[in-house]
Amino acid sequence: MLQQVHSRHFQPLLGQASSLTLPDGSQLPVRFENLEETPRAKMPNAERMPFSVELNSLGSTAFVDGLCGLEVPGLGRLEGVFVSRIPPMGRDPTLGYFYIAFN
């Protein structure tokens, strides 16, 4: 299923609140903040343009990284999406900032 995911599926989520299902089954409210295609990372015979999605939690969280689930328009529920935490870098340190890479 993850091979069918394209950046266009995340376009409608930008600026929207949603939730991640964390590895322990709990829900983490998040907002999708940024979407970036990375054409220089594309392999010669690959169908999909690599891209990344940045999101932040809507409250404090201890979650660092792991395989999560999330709802994506046009695809439904995705399972096994690896979500990584990134440093706040001058942003509100009480929130969690996350990154998903689709290569």
Disulfide bonds with the S-S distance in Angstrom:
none
